[in-house]
């Protein structure tokens, strides 16, 4: 049975993290199945390149390392393993403000794996490029649905059905809960299914990770 939503994330993107918490809040209100997928900002930006000493290159490289471990989590515990790993990693990076993924990745990812009730050995995969094949495949699949001039997250509603619809975002500064979360879900799904290409403003509130 297909999931109701495919959610493509890079763990270092703060906006993807907030959107993912909104999605998990909706799951508490409705019986939705979410399939957690990978999109690497390092791979997305490979053709564009990075300026010398760009902080984004180091951050995106760290994101790819995190995705390799998420892929290893999937290999041992399936979709639930990815969800648990992303929740633990995102909480540490975004809510708690830890920078260990840049400074001591193996020790940090080992700690995250254990906290997510996953085998600590999956952290060894952070430099294992054999995981890059599936990460690249899912990255390209996501971009094929929205076009390349987007970021993360990418959402696909009703995957593998006649009603399949994808979009980048929504980019939100906080994750709504309860009825507010459900109303936003219904609105975003409607926009996606009607084929709306862009609704945008440049002003953003500061991200709220609590």
C-alpha positions as CSV (number, residue, x, y, z in Angstrom):
1,X,0.0,0.0,0.0
2,X,1.4,3.4,-1.0
3,X,1.9,6.1,1.6
4,X,-0.4,9.2,1.6
5,X,2.7,11.5,1.4
6,X,6.3,11.2,0.3
7,X,8.4,13.7,2.2
8,X,11.9,14.5,0.7
9,X,14.3,16.0,3.2
10,X,17.9,17.0,3.8
11,X,18.5,16.9,7.6
12,X,20.5,20.1,7.7
13,X,17.7,22.3,6.2
14,X,15.9,24.1,9.0
15,X,12.9,24.9,6.9
16,X,12.5,21.2,5.9
17,X,12.7,20.3,9.6
18,X,9.9,22.7,10.6
19,X,7.7,21.4,7.8
20,X,8.4,17.9,8.8
21,X,7.2,18.6,12.3
22,X,4.0,20.1,10.9
23,X,3.5,16.8,8.9
24,X,4.1,14.7,12.1
25,X,1.6,16.9,13.9
26,X,-1.0,16.2,11.2
27,X,-0.3,12.5,11.6
28,X,-1.5,12.8,15.2
29,X,-4.8,14.2,14.0
30,X,-5.4,12.0,11.0
31,X,-4.4,8.5,10.0
32,X,-1.8,9.4,7.4
33,X,1.1,7.3,6.3
34,X,4.3,9.3,5.5
35,X,7.2,7.8,3.5
36,X,10.4,9.6,4.4
37,X,12.7,10.1,1.3
38,X,16.1,11.7,0.7
39,X,17.1,14.8,-1.2
40,X,20.7,16.0,-0.9
41,X,21.4,19.7,-1.1
42,X,25.0,18.8,-1.8
43,X,23.9,16.9,-4.9
44,X,21.4,19.6,-5.9
45,X,24.1,22.2,-5.8
46,X,26.8,20.1,-7.4
47,X,26.4,21.7,-10.8
48,X,26.1,25.2,-9.5
49,X,29.3,24.9,-7.4
50,X,30.2,26.8,-4.2
51,X,32.2,29.9,-3.6
52,X,35.6,29.5,-2.0
53,X,35.3,28.7,1.7
54,X,31.5,28.6,1.4
55,X,29.9,27.6,4.7
56,X,27.1,26.1,2.8
57,X,29.4,23.5,1.2
58,X,30.5,22.2,4.6
59,X,26.9,22.2,5.8
60,X,25.6,20.4,2.7
61,X,28.5,17.9,2.9
62,X,27.4,17.2,6.5
63,X,23.8,16.8,5.4
64,X,24.9,14.1,2.9
65,X,26.7,12.3,5.6
66,X,23.5,12.4,7.7
67,X,21.5,11.0,4.8
68,X,23.9,8.1,4.4
69,X,23.3,7.1,8.0
70,X,19.5,7.6,7.4
71,X,19.8,5.2,4.4
72,X,21.5,2.7,6.7
73,X,18.7,3.2,9.2
74,X,16.2,2.3,6.5
75,X,18.2,-0.8,5.7
76,X,17.7,-2.1,9.2
77,X,14.4,-0.7,10.3
78,X,12.7,0.5,7.1
79,X,10.7,3.7,6.9
80,X,10.2,3.8,10.7
81,X,14.0,3.8,11.2
82,X,14.3,6.8,8.9
83,X,11.6,8.6,10.8
84,X,13.2,7.9,14.2
85,X,16.6,8.9,13.0
86,X,15.5,12.1,11.4
87,X,13.5,13.1,14.5
88,X,16.5,12.5,16.7
89,X,19.0,14.2,14.4
90,X,16.7,17.2,13.6
91,X,15.9,17.8,17.2
92,X,19.6,17.9,18.1
93,X,20.6,20.1,15.2
94,X,17.7,22.5,15.0
95,X,16.0,22.6,18.3
96,X,19.1,22.1,20.5
97,X,21.4,24.0,18.2
98,X,24.2,21.4,18.2
99,X,27.0,21.7,15.6
100,X,28.5,18.3,16.3
101,X,27.7,17.1,12.8
102,X,30.3,19.5,11.5
103,X,32.8,19.1,14.3
104,X,32.7,15.4,15.3
105,X,30.3,13.6,12.9
106,X,31.0,10.0,13.8
107,X,30.6,10.4,17.5
108,X,27.6,12.6,17.1
109,X,25.8,10.3,14.6
110,X,26.6,7.3,16.9
111,X,24.9,9.2,19.7
112,X,21.9,10.0,17.5
113,X,21.5,6.4,16.4
114,X,21.5,5.1,20.0
115,X,19.0,7.8,21.0
116,X,16.7,6.7,18.2
117,X,16.9,3.1,19.3
118,X,18.9,2.1,16.2
119,X,22.1,0.1,16.0
120,X,25.0,2.4,16.8
121,X,27.0,0.8,13.9
122,X,24.9,2.6,11.3
123,X,26.9,5.7,12.1
124,X,29.8,4.1,10.4
125,X,27.9,4.7,7.1
126,X,28.5,8.5,7.2
127,X,31.4,8.1,4.8
128,X,30.0,5.1,2.9
129,X,29.5,6.3,-0.7
130,X,27.6,3.2,-1.6
131,X,24.5,4.9,-0.1
132,X,24.9,7.7,-2.5
133,X,23.2,5.8,-5.3
134,X,19.8,5.7,-3.6
135,X,20.2,9.2,-2.3
136,X,20.9,10.5,-5.8
137,X,18.1,8.4,-7.2
138,X,15.6,9.9,-4.7
139,X,17.0,13.4,-5.2
140,X,16.5,13.2,-9.0
141,X,13.0,11.7,-8.5
142,X,12.0,14.6,-6.3
143,X,13.4,17.2,-8.7
144,X,11.7,15.5,-11.7
145,X,8.4,16.3,-10.1
146,X,8.9,19.9,-9.3
147,X,11.7,21.2,-11.5
148,X,15.3,21.9,-10.4
149,X,14.9,25.5,-9.2
150,X,13.7,24.6,-5.8
151,X,15.1,23.6,-2.3
152,X,13.9,21.4,0.4
153,X,11.5,20.0,1.4
154,X,9.6,18.5,-1.5
155,X,6.3,16.9,-0.8
156,X,4.4,14.4,-3.0
157,X,0.7,13.8,-2.1
158,X,-1.0,10.6,-3.2
159,X,2.2,9.0,-4.7
160,X,1.8,6.4,-7.4
161,X,-1.9,7.3,-8.0
162,X,-3.8,9.3,-10.6
163,X,-4.0,12.1,-8.0
164,X,-0.3,12.4,-7.4
165,X,0.8,16.0,-6.9
166,X,4.1,17.5,-5.8
167,X,5.5,20.8,-4.7
168,X,8.3,22.5,-2.9
169,X,7.5,23.6,0.6
170,X,5.5,24.9,2.3
171,X,8.2,27.0,3.9
172,X,6.8,27.9,7.3
173,X,8.4,29.5,10.3
174,X,6.7,27.3,12.9
175,X,4.9,24.0,12.9
176,X,1.2,24.4,13.5
177,X,-0.7,21.9,15.7
178,X,-4.2,20.5,16.0
179,X,-6.9,21.9,13.8
180,X,-4.5,24.6,12.5
181,X,-2.1,21.9,11.2
182,X,-4.9,20.0,9.5
183,X,-6.3,23.1,7.8
184,X,-2.9,23.9,6.4
185,X,-2.5,20.3,5.2
186,X,-5.8,20.5,3.4
187,X,-4.9,23.9,1.8
188,X,-1.5,22.7,0.7
189,X,-2.8,19.5,-0.7
190,X,-5.5,21.4,-2.7
191,X,-2.9,23.8,-4.1
192,X,-0.7,20.9,-5.1
193,X,-3.5,18.9,-6.7
194,X,-4.7,22.0,-8.7
195,X,-1.3,22.4,-10.2
196,X,-0.5,25.8,-8.7
197,X,3.1,26.5,-9.7
198,X,4.1,29.3,-7.3
199,X,2.7,31.4,-4.4
200,X,5.5,33.4,-2.7
201,X,6.6,36.3,-0.6
202,X,10.1,37.2,0.2
203,X,9.6,38.1,3.9
204,X,10.1,35.3,6.4
205,X,9.7,35.1,10.1
206,X,12.6,33.7,12.1
207,X,12.3,29.9,12.4
208,X,10.8,28.5,15.6
209,X,12.0,25.1,16.4
210,X,10.1,24.3,19.7
